[in-house]
Amino acid sequence: MAVRYIRVGSIDQLPPGKVKGVRPWPGYRMAICNVEGTVYAVDDVCTHAGGIMHYGDMVRDELVCPVHLAYFSVKTGELTDGPKCDPIRTYPVRMDGNHIEVGIEE
């Protein structure tokens, strides 16, 4: 499958340690996360209880679900701590100058 990259904002809008919710394409909800200058994208809905991930806190390279405090690696999507649940999906990210682009499969 081909990957289509869609611009979702600029790095100026996402300081290190912060997360932002975006909807780059119909049917996609993502949380974009800045970990020390590197941007990652994951699903914006927790697999445990449906919490909206971009409302959670960033702790190092983990995003914490605000509902039941499940910790997910933004690099791999894997659960690192908290209630047992499936990993969250990750998405490719690339930079075009200061612009953040996320990849979706077509």
N, C-alpha and C positions, 0 to 999 in steps of 0.2 A: 504494500500500500504506500501511496505517496503521502508525504507530510506537507501540509500547508501551514505557513507561519503567518500569524496575525499579530499586529501591533496592539499592545495593551496598555502602554504608558511609557513614561521615561524613568530612568534611574534617579533623576532629581526628585521624583515623587515618592521614592521608596528608599528611605535611608537604611543603613545597615541595622539589622535587628528588628526590622518592621515587616509587616505582612499586609497585603491589600487584596480584597476580593474583586474579581473581574469576571465578565461574561463575554468571552471573545467571539463566540459563535453560538447560534441557537442550540440549546441542549447541553452546553458546556458551562460549568461553574468552576472556577479555579481560584486558588489562593496562591498569590505570588509572594515569595519570601526572599529577602535580602540577607544572606549570611556572609558577613564581612566582605561585601562587594560582589559576591557571586549570587546570581538570581536563580531560584528554583521555582517550579510550578507543580502543584498537587491538586487533587480534587478538593473542592471546598466543602464537602459533606463528609462527616465522620462515618465510618462503616459500623460503629458500635451503636450509636443512638441518633444519628442524623444531625449532630451538632454542626453549626456553621463554623468551619475551621478558621476563617479569616477574623473571627471575633476572639480567637485564642491568642495566647502569648507565644512569642518565640523564646526558646531557651537553648542557647548555642545554635545547633543545627537541627533542632526539633521544634515542631509545631504542636502546641498543646490544645486538645479539644476543650472548649469552654464548658461542655456539659458534664462529662465524667472524668476529665483530666487524663485522657489517653494521650500518650506522647508518641509522635510519629516522626521518623527521620524524613526531612524534606528532600534528602539526596536519594533515598531508596524507596520511601513510602512505607517502610516496615514499622510495625509497632515496637517501641523500645521500652515502654512502661505503661501500666494502667490495665484496665479491664480487657479481657481476651476479645480480640476482634481481628478482622481481616486487615491487610495493609490498605493504604489509600493509593490511588493511582498517581503516578508521576507523569509529567509531560516534558518534552524537550523545550529548552529555552535558548535563544540566541540574542545577541545584542547587535543592533544596527546603529552605530554611533552611540547616542544616549538613549535610544529607543529599545524597549523590551519587547521581544516577540516570542509568542508561545506557539508550539507546534501541535496541530491536530491531524489525525489521520483522515484522509479523504477516501 
